[in-house]
Amino acid sequence: MNRLAMGTLFLAAAAVGCTSARAPRYYSISIPHSAPQTAEPQYPVTLVVGRLYAPHLLRDDRVVYDMSDVELGVDEYHRWAEPPTGMIERLLTERLRASGRYQSVQRMSSSSRGDFVLRGYLGALNEVDDPGGIKSRFTLQLELLDVKAGRVVWNDSFTHDEPVAQKKVRSVVESLQASVRMGLDQLTSSLDQYFSTHPAHSAERAADETRGNAR
């Protein structure tokens, strides 16, 4: 076979390989929010949602799954639309804003300022292979830092395993979505309870703001 024919055959084989390559699929979690129950903020405080710490794999966009009790794997062809840490930060911010209970809720940035910083640790957002069937696991720990006092004044955690209907990545994501919604509802309700039982914080922040406006 001459050199030209060999080159043509190589290009044809390469083209077939390119067209048969698997394209990655992307997934995202969304949570519908109800309308705020109050027209005015219930607590005159400003919250800043800080960065979530997480294992290295949960700062990557590849979907994570358990291979054994001591081994985790990642799926190169099934990916999150954004890294899980950023996705949960965004969902938490949206959930707090939608509640209408706080004067302001913003994500951490170089220019963000707030009365309290809400930060935490994302421990799990992955598939779990269990003898009783496939499950998804979501684990999130949060703590509230009082910026003025320089100390943590509240903390809570949530962990939940949700059954997966089918052995498909889409089913795993749908299962995780249910767990994330449940977890954020529980944690934000716990945070709301903290502020409702510590009205001195709200009164103090309102007084500080009034004094600042008067100057």
Buried (B, 14 or more C-beta within 10 A) or exposed (E): EEEEEEEEEEEEEEEEEEEEEEEEEEBEBEBEBEEBEEEEBBBBBBBBBBEBBBBEBBBBBBBBBBEEEEEBBBBEEBBBEBBBBBBBBBBBBBBBBBBBBBBBBBBBEEEBEBBBBBBBBBBBBBBBBEEEEBBBBBBBBBBBBBEEEEEEBBBBBBEBBBEBEEEEBEBBBBBBBBBBBBBBEBBBEBBBEBBEEBEEBBEBBBEEBEEEEEE
